Amino acid sequence: MGPWEKVAWEIPLKYKGTPLILTHRKFGFEIISYLENETITKRGIEAVTNIHKATQYAEILIEPHIRSLVQTGHITLDNGYRNIRNRYIFLRENASREYSQANGIKKIFEPEQGIGLEENIKSYNRFIRTINAGHYYMIAMLDAYFSLLEHTLVLLLPFLKNIDPEQVNLEDFIGKNWKEKYKVILPIISDTGALQLLERLDKIKKRVRNPLSHGNLLKNGLSFYVHMENLGAIPVTLTKSNNKFKYSFDENMQMEFQEICDCFDNCDTFFETHPLTKYGIRYIKSELSIAFDTKSCVQYKTFMTNGDEFNKFIENMSREHDDAANMDW
């Protein structure tokens, strides 16, 4: 019969001789009847109860088909790019603000200022609290950005011309670590820029994020101090480690913050301008959901000819998405 305004779908049925309609409309799922009396109301409630009881059996029957569709890429993923990025930006801006305030406070208790001891102590305590707040925000910022990176790498798959997402086991791909995902998306063997960016991100991950995310402990024993007789505890790495990380919150982490932000900004620019990823990033930023079936992938790639054509495609998709969400047929 075709779509009806504000109605996604309807299933007419009879329950104990009473005609009912199961329907999904703009404001949710309903079971309705075009007649109204006490008997119909009771049967409607009874029908809902029995449908609910039957759901577990229906799920068992449909599960094999669902698994088959998942394995062949007939799926859509919600696009969480904007929410994750907003979290990252919020934490970054707060870290920057706290560091800036700490620098202002520090100038108060510097020796040449000649302030009294008590005031000096108060200023120093404020400085410690403020710079620690900056460190806390920075740590959370790191988690947010690497989460954003992993999310983006998954959503980019359908836009890669050299990859058929239906030939990729998406569940396995999502389970890979961020470096493995990165190497699938970008050809680091032939792309020097992609390799250099990976190395910079990996350095930050190993030197800063990993120890902070895993109990302030580095892998491969790099956090160990060995007991040397008549000497005491010395670092297992001696002087050779390139992965040293000072866990106490000091001003070194403030300098690290700017280096990290520069790397993340470079990463954003790289993905936004790289021939393999620029269209995918543009689509992801539109906040539209991403479909992984072959038909959708072909459609994406058909319009990846120039920026204007792709922008028109995004506009059309956004309008269709809004119409479908509002059931404006």
N, C-alpha and C positions, 0 to 999 in steps of 0.2 A: 504493500500500500504506500510505500515511501515514508520518509521521515515526517513527524509531526512537530510543530513548534513546541519547544521546551520539553520534548520527550526524546530520550535516547533509545529506549526500546520498550515493548510491551509483550507480555505472554498471556493470552486469554486462556482460561481453563474453567473446568467445572469441578466443584468439590461437593460431593453428596447432592448433586443436582443443582447447586447454587452457582451461577456464573460469577467469576471473579477475574480480576486482571492483576498480574504481577507487573509492575512498571518501575523503570528508573527515569525519574524526571529531574529537572534542574535542582530541586530542593531535596533530592534523595530518593531512596527506594520506598515504594508504597505497595500495599495490596488494597485494591479498591473494588467497589461494585457500583453499578449505576442505579441500583435499587437500594433502599434503606429501610430496614426494620430490625427488630431485636434478634430475630433468628439469623439473619444474614450476618449481623455483627458477631454473634457467637461462633458461627461457622468460619468466619474470617479469622478470628483469633485461634480457633482450633487448627485451621489450615496452616497458619504461620508457625504454630507449635510443631506440627508434624513435618513441615518443610525443614525446620531447624534440626529436628531429630534425624532427618534423612541426609543432611549435608555431609556427615562423616562418610557415609557409604558412597555418595556421589564423588567425593574427593578421591577415594580409593580407585574408583573406576576411571577417572579422568587423569590420574597421576601419570600413567605411562605416556599418554599423549602429550602432556605438558612437558615431561622430561625430553621427549623427542623434539619438540619445538625449541626448547632451550638449547639443546645440543646442535641444532642446525641454524641457530642465530635468529630465529623468528621472535625477537624480543625488543622491547623498548626500555631504556633506562631513564629515570628521572634526572634532570640536569640540576645538580646542586652547586654549580660553579659559583653563582652569585652569593649564595649564603656563606660558603666556605671562604670566599675572597673577602667578603665584608668582615668576617671574623679576623682574618689575617690583617686587614687594614686597621681595624679597631685596635688590635694588640700592638701593631707597629707604631701607630700614632701615640698611643699611651706610653710605650717604652721611650719614644723620642722626647715626649713631654717631660717625663720623669728625669731623664738624663740631662735635659736642658736645665731643669730646675736645680738638679744636684750641682751642676757647674756654677750656677749663680750662688748657691749656698756656700760652696767651697771657697769662693773669693772672700767671704766674710771672715773666716778664721785663718786665713793665710797670715804668716808671721808679720808681714809688713803692715798689716792693718792695725796692729797695736790695740786690740780689744782685750777686755778683762778675761781672766781665766774662766769664770762661771759662764759668761756669755759665749766664750770660745767652745766650751764643752757642749752647751746647748746647740750651737750651730753645727758642731761636728756630729752630734746625734741625729739632727735633722738631715744632715748630708747622708749619713749611713742609711737611714730609713728610706730616703728618696731614691738613692742609687740602687738599693736593693729592690725597690718597687720596679725600677727600670729593668733590672735583671729578670724579675719574675715575668714581666710582660714579654721580654725578649724570648724567654724559654718557651712560653705559650705560643708566641709568634712563629717560632721555628716549627712546632708541631702543626700549626695551621697551614703553613706554606707547603710543607711536604705532603700534607693531606690534600691540599689543592692540586699539587703536581700529580699525585697518583690519580686523582679523580679526572683530571684533564687528559692524562695519557690514555685512560680507558675510553673516554668519550671521543677521542680523536680517531679511533680505529676505523669507523665507517667512511672517513674522509680521505683515507690513504689509497691512492690509485694503484699501488702495487700490492695491496692486501685485500682479499675477499673475507670479510668478517665471518661469513658462514663457514669458512674453512678454519677458523680460529675457535678453539674451545674457550668461550668467554669466561666460564667459571675458573678454568685453569689460569687464564690470563690475569684475571682479577686477583688470583691468589699469589701471583709472582710479586717479588719485591720491586720497588720503584726503579731500580737500575735495570732489571730485566725488561720491564715494560718500556723504558726509555730506549733500549737497544732494539726493540721491535719497531718502535715508531720512527726512529731516526737511524740512518746508516752510518754509524760512527766510524766504520772502517774507511769509508770514502769521503766522509764529511769531517774535516778537521775542526770546524767550528762547533759541531755537535759534540765531538769528543772532548774538546777543551771545556765546554760548558758542563758536561757530565763529570769531568774530573774536579771542577770547582765545587759543584754541588756535593759530590761524594766527600770531598775534603771537609766541608762544613758538617756533613752528616756524621762523619767519623770523629772529627775533632770536638764538636760541640753537642750536636743533638743526641747522638747515641749514648754517650756517658750520662747525659742529663735524663734521658728517657729510661735508662736501665740502672737506676740506683747509683749514679755517679761512678760507674765502673767501666773501664775500657776493656775491650776484648783482648784475647791472647795474652793475658797476664800483664798487660801494660800498666795496670794500676798497682801491681804488687811491689812491696818492699821486702827484700830478702834480708835475713838476719846474718850478718857477718860477725864472726867471733872477734871480740876486742875492738869492734868498730861500731856496731849498731845496725840499724835498718837502713838499707840503701835501695834506690830504685832499681828494679830488675832490668830496666832498659839502659842503665848507666847514662852515658851522655848521648846515645845514638838515636833516641826516639824522635821522630818527627810528629808524633801524635800526642805530645804532652798537652795536658789541659788542666788549668788551675781551677779547682772547684770553688774555692772561696770567692765570694762576690767582691771584686775589686774593680778598679778603673780600667783594667785590661779588657774586661768584658764590654765596657762601653765602646772602646776602640773596635772590638770585634763586631759590635752591633752595626757600625757603619759599613764595614767590609761585607757583612752578610746581606745588608739591604742593597748594596751595590750589585752583588751577585744575583739576588732575586730579581732586581729591576732588569738586569741584563738578560736573565732567563725569560722574563715576560716579553721583552722586545724580540728576542730570538724566535720564540714560538709565533709571535704576531707577524713576523716578516719572512719566516722561512717558507720557501715554495711548497714544501710538503705539509705544512701545518697551518698556514695563514688563513685559509678558508675555513678549516675546521674550528679554529679559535674564534673566528668571527661568528660562526653559527652557534658555538657554545655560549658566547657572550650574550646571544639573543635570549637565553634562558629557555629555549624550546627543548622539549624532550628529544632524545636521540634514539632513532630506530636502527637496528642492526641487520635487518633482513636484506636480501639482495636487491629487491625492488627499490627500497628506500635508498640504499647505497648508490645505486645507479642514478637515481634522481638527484642525490646530492652532487655527484661528480659531473652530471650533465651541465650543471650551472656553474661549475668551478672553472670558468673560462676567463672571466675578468671581474673586477670588483663591483662594477655597476650591475651586471647581470646577477651576481650572487646576492647583492643587497636587495634587489627586486624579489628574488626567490625567497629570501628571509622574510620580507614584508608580507608576501602572499601566504607563507606558512604560518606566520604569526596571526594573520587575520583568520585563516582557517582554524587555527588552534583556539582562538578566542571564540569564534562562532560555535565550535564544537563544545567548548567548556560551558558556554551559555545556552547551548542547544538552540541557537538562532539559525534555523534552517531556511 
